[in-house]
Amino acid sequence: MFEQCFKNIDDILYKDAGVSTELDYVEQTSWLLFLKYLEDLESEKALAAALNNKTYTPIIDEKFTWCSWAYPLTGDGKYDKNRALTGDDLKEFVDTKLFPYLKSFKQNAENSDTLEYKIGEIFDEIKNKIQSGYCMRDVIEIVNQLRFKSQQDKHELSSLYEDKIKNMGNTGRNGGEYYTPRPLIRAILATVKPKLGDTVYDGAVGSAGFLVEAFDYLKSSKNLSVDEMTMLQEKTLYGKEKKPLPYIIAIMNMILHGIEAPNIVHTNTLGENIMDLEEKDRFDVIIANPPFGGKERKEVQQNFPIKTGETAYLFLQHFIKRLKAGGRAGIVIKNTFLSNGDAKEIRKELLSACNLYAVLDLPAKVFTAGVKTVVLFFKKGEPTGKVWYYQLNLDRNLGKGNPLNDDDLTEFIQLQKDFKETENSWILNVNDIDEETFDMSVKNPNKSDETTYRTPEEIMNEIFNLDKQSGEILEKIRELV
């Protein structure tokens, strides 16, 4: 049922003039889902309070609750169409009353760790893009069918929401900014091995894929007590996100996975001066896929000891400084980091401050943009002696319809436990690195660099077959005409 609901919502939004891309679909669906979630959450808390002979004070004023403006009910609990706003009346209420009211929560909340503050932040950043109040009414009636009360409902909704995020990540060259393939994140977690009691951080949180996977990883690590579950919910997972759209998606994604008030801050991570960090600001585990290819202004670069305009290189410095002594990290970065001259000083810093114990070399099509990436695995507090490389060579081409899966990374996970050398894995001794360039690029010594060229006969045969196929297609076109 839920899957069909999501499809029907997209079909309606497709007809609206203000919603034009997959990114818009996710954003507009998200704020409506969030308000329906709040309605169910408030109902659940009121019921729990009543069972304990207590009084629950709702977060949302009555006239702004879902069952007042979005889906009003009659006395016998049926949908009251006569009281339901629609058309221009609905759009005007949402734009001029509902959004400003919800935005005000940011100023009125006691602190930034509360659900009230998250509500304010979300509606401070996003806008209603649905131009037709009639389309909005149709979407609301579908969203109202969704339930957040049982764990099964939340699990199904979270899976569908992840699919929407994945589709959003496939929409353009910056898809990796929104979506990191979940099999890759799970392989990173299996290598970094966070444990209950660790603090886990992603300073480029995107859609919160790393944090929700870390939540599931830790939740399934053992049978958690009530106190342990509270610690996992409230004092384990932390993130930062600069852009408004991924911020709300991250909040919604974590809520759907069962984290009521996510510890995600809406800020520019790189605006923080890393030279001013104290021990209390550091984390046990950092896992992230920071954006690469971006350029930061000079005033932002002043926050870092090694100046560079490349966003990813600044993030890597941030992550190194943010790690506690003995902390572990798994960071996705463009493979040119290993050889780029602009990154030389950062490579030196990484090798001296941390033990870069593994590098996972990924195929080009792991991310939809086709950029070649590697994953750096390091532990802070001791210099690097040897680096174990693993080159993921698959017997198929990756793509939108043929993505990376968990089985693809099974060998890597097994081999990295003992840093075994195979046809696809080898060890680089840091003493063998050229001190002039500090070039650490991926060069598999177990495979020949010789390129195999096709023979003239093979090339002519392919040309012949292509001409034949073209002739057959033209013949079919002539028959149709």
C-alpha positions in Angstrom: 0.0 0.0 0.0 2.7 2.5 1.0 4.6 2.0 -2.3 1.4 2.8 -4.3 0.9 5.9 -2.1 4.3 7.2 -2.9 3.7 6.6 -6.7 0.4 8.4 -6.6 1.9 11.4 -4.8 4.6 11.7 -7.5 1.9 11.5 -10.2 0.0 14.4 -8.6 3.1 16.5 -8.1 4.1 15.9 -11.7 1.0 17.9 -12.8 1.9 20.9 -10.5 3.7 23.8 -12.1 5.8 24.5 -9.1 7.3 21.0 -8.7 9.6 20.2 -11.6 12.3 17.7 -10.6 12.9 14.6 -8.6 14.5 16.8 -5.9 11.3 18.8 -5.6 9.3 15.6 -5.3 11.3 14.5 -2.4 11.4 17.9 -0.7 7.7 18.5 -0.9 6.7 15.0 0.0 9.1 15.3 3.0 7.5 18.3 4.7 4.0 16.8 4.4 5.3 13.4 5.7 7.0 15.2 8.6 3.8 16.9 9.7 1.8 13.7 9.4 4.5 12.0 11.5 4.2 14.8 14.1 0.5 14.1 14.3 1.0 10.4 14.9 3.8 11.1 17.4 1.7 13.5 19.4 -1.2 11.0 19.5 1.1 8.3 20.6 2.5 10.4 23.5 -0.9 11.6 24.6 -2.1 7.9 24.8 1.0 6.9 26.7 0.5 9.8 29.2 -3.2 8.9 29.7 -2.3 5.3 30.5 0.0 6.6 33.2 -2.6 9.0 34.5 -0.5 12.0 33.3 -1.3 14.9 31.1 0.5 15.5 27.8 1.0 19.0 26.5 1.1 18.9 22.7 3.9 20.6 20.8 1.6 21.9 18.0 -1.2 24.3 18.8 -4.6 22.8 18.0 -5.4 24.9 14.9 -2.1 23.9 13.3 -2.4 20.2 13.9 -2.8 17.9 11.0 -6.3 16.9 12.0 -7.4 20.5 12.0 -6.1 22.0 8.8 -5.0 19.1 6.7 -7.5 16.3 7.4 -10.3 17.5 9.7 -12.6 14.9 11.2 -16.3 14.9 12.1 -17.5 13.9 15.6 -17.7 10.3 14.6 -14.1 10.3 13.2 -14.9 10.6 9.5 -13.2 12.9 7.0 -15.0 16.3 7.1 -14.8 17.6 3.5 -16.8 20.7 4.4 -14.1 21.9 6.8 -11.1 20.8 4.7 -9.4 23.7 3.0 -8.6 23.4 -0.7 -7.6 25.5 -3.7 -6.3 29.0 -3.0 -7.6 28.9 0.6 -5.4 25.9 1.4 -2.3 27.4 -0.3 -2.8 30.8 1.4 -3.1 29.1 4.8 0.0 27.0 4.3 2.1 29.9 3.0 1.0 32.7 5.3 0.0 31.0 8.5 1.3 27.4 8.8 4.9 27.9 7.7 5.5 31.1 9.6 4.1 29.4 12.8 6.3 26.3 12.4 9.3 28.5 11.6 8.9 30.4 14.9 9.7 27.2 16.8 13.4 27.8 16.2 13.4 31.0 18.2 11.1 29.7 21.0 12.7 26.3 21.6 14.6 25.8 24.8 17.7 24.4 23.0 18.9 23.0 19.7 18.6 19.4 20.9 14.8 19.4 21.1 12.2 18.3 18.5 10.7 21.8 18.7 14.0 23.3 17.4 14.2 20.8 14.6 10.7 21.7 13.5 11.7 25.4 13.5 14.9 24.7 11.5 13.2 22.7 8.9 10.5 25.2 8.2 13.0 28.1 8.3 14.8 26.6 5.4 12.2 25.1 3.0 9.4 26.6 1.0 6.1 25.2 -0.2 6.5 24.8 -3.9 3.1 23.3 -4.6 1.3 26.0 -6.5 -2.1 24.4 -6.9 -4.1 24.1 -3.7 -6.1 21.4 -5.4 -3.0 19.3 -6.1 -1.9 19.9 -2.4 -5.3 18.7 -1.2 -5.0 15.5 -3.3 -1.5 14.8 -1.9 -2.7 15.4 1.7 -5.4 12.9 1.3 -2.9 10.3 0.2 -0.3 11.2 2.9 -3.1 10.8 5.5 -3.3 7.1 4.6 0.3 6.6 5.9 0.8 5.5 9.5 3.9 5.9 11.7 2.7 4.1 14.8 4.1 0.6 14.4 7.7 -0.4 13.9 6.7 -2.3 10.8 5.0 0.8 9.3 8.1 2.9 10.0 10.4 0.2 8.6 8.4 0.0 5.3 8.2 3.8 5.1 11.9 4.2 5.7 12.7 1.7 2.9 10.5 3.5 0.4 11.9 6.9 1.5 15.4 5.5 0.9 14.3 4.5 -2.6 13.2 8.1 -3.2 16.5 9.4 -2.0 18.3 7.0 -4.3 16.3 8.2 -7.3 17.0 11.8 -6.4 20.7 10.9 -6.2 20.5 9.6 -9.8 19.1 12.8 -11.2 22.3 14.6 -12.0 26.1 14.9 -11.8 26.0 15.7 -8.1 24.0 12.6 -7.2 26.7 11.4 -4.8 26.0 14.5 -2.7 22.6 13.1 -1.8 23.1 9.3 -2.0 26.0 7.0 -1.2 25.3 3.4 -2.2 24.2 1.6 1.0 26.3 -1.5 0.3 29.4 0.7 0.3 28.4 2.3 3.6 27.8 -1.1 5.2 31.3 -2.2 4.0 32.8 0.9 5.6 31.0 0.2 8.9 32.2 -3.5 8.8 35.7 -2.2 8.4 35.6 0.7 10.9 33.6 -1.3 13.4 31.8 1.3 15.6 30.7 -0.1 19.0 28.0 0.9 21.4 29.3 3.8 23.5 31.2 5.3 20.5 30.2 8.7 19.2 29.7 8.6 15.4 30.0 11.7 13.2 29.4 12.7 9.6 30.3 16.4 8.9 28.9 16.2 5.4 25.7 14.4 6.3 23.7 14.7 3.0 20.6 12.5 3.3 22.1 10.9 6.5 22.8 7.5 4.8 25.9 7.0 6.9 24.1 7.7 10.2 21.0 5.6 9.6 23.2 2.7 8.5 25.3 3.2 11.6 22.1 3.3 13.7 21.0 0.0 12.2 24.5 -1.5 12.6 24.7 -0.6 16.3 21.0 -1.5 17.0 21.5 -5.0 15.7 24.9 -5.5 17.4 23.3 -6.9 20.6 20.0 -6.9 22.5 19.9 -3.3 23.8 18.7 -2.4 27.2 16.4 0.7 27.6 19.4 2.8 28.7 21.5 1.6 25.8 18.7 2.3 23.3 18.4 5.8 24.8 22.1 6.4 24.4 22.0 5.2 20.8 19.1 7.5 20.1 20.4 10.6 21.8 24.1 10.5 22.4 25.7 8.5 19.6 25.0 9.9 16.1 26.0 13.4 15.1 26.1 15.3 11.8 26.3 18.6 10.0 24.8 19.7 6.7 25.1 23.0 4.9 22.3 22.8 2.3 18.6 23.1 3.1 17.3 20.3 1.0 19.5 17.5 2.2 19.1 18.8 5.7 15.4 18.2 5.8 15.8 14.9 4.0 18.4 13.8 6.6 16.1 14.8 9.5 13.1 12.9 7.9 15.2 9.9 7.0 16.5 9.6 10.6 13.1 10.0 12.1 11.7 7.3 9.8 14.5 5.0 11.0 13.4 5.6 14.6 15.5 8.5 15.8 13.0 11.0 17.2 15.2 14.2 17.5 18.3 13.7 15.3 21.5 15.5 16.3 22.0 17.2 13.0 23.1 20.8 12.9 22.3 23.0 9.8 25.6 24.8 9.3 28.6 25.0 7.1 31.0 22.5 8.6 34.0 24.2 7.0 33.2 27.5 8.6 34.6 26.1 11.9 38.2 26.9 12.8 39.7 23.5 13.4 42.6 25.0 15.3 40.2 25.9 18.1 38.9 22.4 18.6 38.8 21.0 22.2 38.8 17.3 23.2 35.1 17.5 23.9 34.5 18.3 20.3 36.1 15.1 19.0 34.5 11.8 18.0 35.4 8.1 18.2 34.2 7.2 14.7 33.9 9.4 11.5 32.3 8.1 8.4 31.5 10.4 5.4 31.4 11.0 1.7 32.2 14.8 1.6 31.4 16.7 -1.6 34.3 17.1 -4.0 34.9 19.4 -6.9 33.6 22.4 -5.0 35.6 25.5 -4.2 35.7 27.4 -0.9 36.3 31.1 -0.4 39.6 32.3 1.1 38.0 33.3 4.4 36.9 29.7 4.8 40.3 28.4 4.0 41.7 30.5 6.9 40.1 27.9 9.2 42.7 25.3 8.1 46.4 24.9 8.5 46.8 23.7 4.9 45.1 26.2 2.6 43.3 24.8 -0.4 40.2 25.7 -2.4 39.1 22.0 -2.9 36.2 21.3 -0.6 37.1 17.6 -0.1 40.6 18.4 1.0 39.3 20.8 3.6 36.8 18.2 4.8 39.6 15.6 5.2 41.6 18.1 7.4 38.5 18.7 9.4 37.9 14.9 9.9 41.5 14.3 11.0 41.2 17.1 13.6 37.8 15.9 14.7 38.9 12.4 15.5 39.8 11.4 19.1 43.2 9.7 19.7 42.6 6.1 18.7 39.5 7.1 16.7 38.7 5.4 13.4 37.5 6.8 10.1 36.3 5.7 6.7 36.2 8.6 4.2 35.1 8.5 0.5 37.2 10.8 -1.6 38.1 11.3 -5.3 41.0 9.0 -6.3 43.1 11.9 -7.5 43.7 12.9 -3.9 46.3 10.1 -3.8 48.5 11.9 -6.4 47.3 15.5 -6.8 50.1 17.9 -6.1 47.7 20.3 -4.3 47.0 17.5 -1.8 50.6 16.6 -1.1 50.8 18.4 2.3 47.5 16.8 3.4 48.8 13.3 2.5 51.9 14.0 4.6 49.7 15.2 7.5 47.4 12.1 7.2 50.4 9.7 7.1 52.1 11.3 10.1 49.0 11.9 12.3 47.2 8.7 11.5 47.7 5.1 10.5 46.2 4.9 7.0 45.8 1.2 7.2 43.7 0.6 4.1 42.6 2.1 0.8 39.6 0.7 -1.1 39.8 1.5 -4.8 36.3 1.7 -6.4 35.2 1.3 -10.0 34.1 4.5 -11.8 30.3 3.8 -11.9 29.8 3.3 -8.2 28.5 6.8 -8.2 26.2 8.0 -11.0 28.5 10.9 -11.9 31.1 8.3 -13.0 33.9 9.8 -10.9 36.6 7.4 -9.7 36.8 7.3 -5.9 38.6 5.6 -3.1 37.8 5.0 0.6 40.5 6.0 3.1 40.5 4.0 6.3 42.6 5.4 9.1 43.2 5.4 12.9 44.4 8.5 14.6 47.3 8.7 17.0 50.1 6.7 15.3 52.0 7.3 12.0 51.5 5.0 9.0 54.0 2.3 8.3 52.2 0.3 5.6 49.1 0.8 3.5 47.0 -2.1 2.3 45.3 -1.5 -1.0 42.3 -3.4 -2.4 41.2 -2.8 -6.0 37.5 -3.7 -6.5 37.5 -5.4 -9.9 34.0 -6.6 -11.0 33.0 -8.8 -13.9 30.3 -6.5 -14.9 29.7 -2.8 -15.7 28.0 -0.8 -12.9 25.2 1.5 -13.8 21.8 2.8 -12.8 20.1 -0.5 -13.4 23.0 -2.6 -12.2 24.3 -0.9 -9.0 26.9 -2.0 -6.4 25.6 -4.8 -4.1 26.7 -6.3 -0.8 28.2 -9.4 -2.4 30.5 -7.2 -4.5 32.3 -6.1 -1.3 32.4 -9.4 0.6 36.0 -10.3 -0.5 37.2 -6.8 0.6 35.6 -7.1 4.0 37.2 -10.6 4.5 40.7 -9.8 3.2 41.1 -6.5 5.1 40.8 -8.3 8.4 44.3 -9.8 7.9 45.5 -7.4 5.1 46.0 -10.4 2.8 47.8 -9.9 -0.5 46.0 -11.3 -3.6 45.6 -10.5 -7.2 43.5 -7.5 -6.2 45.3 -6.5 -3.0 48.8 -5.4 -2.1 50.8 -3.5 0.5 52.7 -0.2 0.0 55.5 0.5 2.4 55.5 4.2 3.4 59.3 4.3 3.2 59.0 3.5 -0.5 56.9 6.7 -1.3 58.7 9.4 -3.2 59.3 12.2 -0.7 59.2 14.8 -3.5 55.7 14.0 -4.6 54.2 11.7 -1.9 52.4 10.0 -4.8 50.2 7.2 -3.4 48.1 6.6 -6.4 46.6 3.1 -7.0 49.0 1.0 -9.0 48.3 -2.7 -8.7 51.7 -4.4 -9.0 49.9 -7.8 -9.5 48.4 -6.7 -12.9 50.0 -5.8 -16.2 49.6 -2.3 -17.5 49.7 -3.6 -21.0 46.7 -2.6 -23.0 45.2 -5.3 -25.2 44.2 -3.9 -28.6 41.8 -5.5 -31.0 43.1 -6.9 -34.3 42.1 -5.2 -37.6 40.0 -8.3 -38.4 38.0 -7.9 -35.1 37.5 -4.2 -35.8 36.2 -4.9 -39.4 33.9 -7.6 -38.1 32.3 -5.1 -35.6 31.9 -2.5 -38.4 30.2 -5.1 -40.6 27.8 -6.2 -37.8 26.9 -2.6 -37.0 26.2 -1.9 -40.7 24.0 -5.0 -40.8 22.1 -3.9 -37.7 21.6 -0.4 -39.1 20.3 -1.8 -42.4 17.8 -4.0 -40.6 16.5 -1.0 -38.6 16.1 1.1 -41.7 14.2 -1.7 -43.4 11.7 -1.9 -40.5 11.2 1.9 -40.7 10.5 1.7 -44.4 7.9 -1.1 -43.8 6.2 1.1 -41.2 6.0 4.1 -43.6 
